[in-house]
């Protein structure tokens, strides 16, 4: 685990993790705890394209969606913000490098069993399945796990925690 402290130009907190890990919900609470702004990358993508994530994925396919996500993430220039990324952000090396330059990347880790409970039905969530429709949740988890670990400056296990408890655990890990 690489430990990095806040430094000028790098004062954001970037949340990565599986869909359902709590990036958006926890991010809002974390921003309040840290007295920071909150940015939801998925909402920025939806606003820039005027379509829901699921509609974008269905219309364009996973690869084209990842290109759009890469562009939006690579152009981010926020300061003193908690940034919740989409679960597929780690598919874009350029975007992840940029996010690492402007902030500390926190991986919200959940177990596969926890993921199954939280994502009983993910058909409308805008989940990018690079392997296509036939890809299982287990396949998705196994594919993304090493990418989350690769890009994380800090990993925080948020299994079985309430949103507030998880946000406090992340805030403590950032100190």
N, C-alpha and C positions, 0 to 999 in steps of 0.2 A: 504494500500500500504506500503510494507516494503521498507525502504530506506537504501541502503547500499552504502558505499563509496568504492572507489578503495583501495585495500589493497594488500600487497605482495602475489603473487600466485593467485590473484583473479582480475587481471587487464584486463580481456577480457570483451567484450560486446557481449551478446548472444541474437540474435533476434529470437523471436517466433511469430507465428500468422498464420492466414489462408492462404492458397494458394492465390496468387494475392494481398496480403497485401503489398508487396514490399520488402520483407526481403532481397532478393539477390540484386536487383537494388539499393534500399535505402542503403543497407549495404556497397556497393562500395563507394557511395558518403559520407556516414558517416565516413568510414575509412579515406578518404581523409581529411575531416574536422578535425578529431581527431588525424591525423598523426599516424594512426595505420595500421597494415596489415589487409587483408581481406581473409576470409576463407568461402567457400560455401560448406556446409556439403553434399548437394545433389551431387555435383560434385565429392567429395571424395568417396561417395558410388558408383557412376557410375564407377569411376576409379578402385576401389577395386574389382568390379564385372565384369568390362568390358561390361556392358550393360546399356541401358537407364533406367531411373527410371520406366517408363511405362512398358518396357519389363520385368524388374524384378518383378513388381507387377503382370503382366499378367502371367508370368511363375511360380512364386513361391506362389502367393497369398498374401493377406495383412498381415497375421500373420508372415509368414516367412520373408517378407520384413521388418516388424517392428523389428524382431530379428536382422537382418543385420544392420539396422539403429541404434539400441540400441548399438550394438557392436562398430560400427564406432564412435558414439558420446561418448560412455563411455571411449574410448581410446584416446580421443583428449587431447593433451598436449601443446596447443599453448599459447603464451604469447603476451600481448599487441596487441590483434587482435579483429576485429569485426567478429563474427561467425554467418552466416546466416544458420539457421536450416531448415529442411523440415517442412511443416505444421503438419506432423504426429509425430514429435519428442516427443510431450507431451504424447503420448501413452506409453512411456517407462519411468517409474519412476526412474530406476537406471541411465539412461542417463541424465535425468533432474536434479537429485541430483548431479551428477558429474559436469554438466555444471554450476550449481549454486555454486559449490565449486571453479571453476576456473574463474568465471565471474559474472557480474550482468546481470540478465535476463530481457530483455525489450520486452514487448508484444506490437506489432504493431496492434492496434485495428481498425477494420473497421466494419461498419454496414452491416447487411445482404443485404440491397439494394445496397450498394457500391460493395459488393462481387459479386452479380448477374451481375452488369455492367462489372466488371473486369474479371469475369470468365464465359463469355457467353458460351464458349466451353472449357471444361477442360478435354476432352477425351484423349489428348496427353500430359498432364502436369505431369503425374506421381502422381496423387492424390490418397492417400490410403483411400479406403472406407471400413472401418471395417465391416459395415453392409452388404457389398456385392454390386453387380451391381445395385440392385433396390433402393439403398439408394439415397435420394434426397439431393440436395445442402443444403436445409433447415435443414434436419436431421444431415448432417455433421456439419453445423454451430452450431446447438444446442448441439451436442455431444461434440465438442471441446471447446466451449466458457468457460465452467467452468474449464477445464484443463489449458487453457491459463491463466486464472485469478489466479488459484491455484499456478502456478509456477512463475508468474511475480514478479520481485522486483519493476519494474516500468512499468506503462501502459501509452502508448502514443496514443491518438486518431489521426489517420492519414487520416480520411475521407476528401475527397475533397481537398487534398493538393498535390501540385506537389512533385516529388521525392526530389528535393532540399529543399523545404520548410519543408517537413516531416523529412528529415535528420537533418536540423537545429533544429527542434522542439525536436527531440530525443537527440541531442547533448546538448541542453539547459536543458533537463530533467535529464541528467546524471551529471550535475554540482552540 
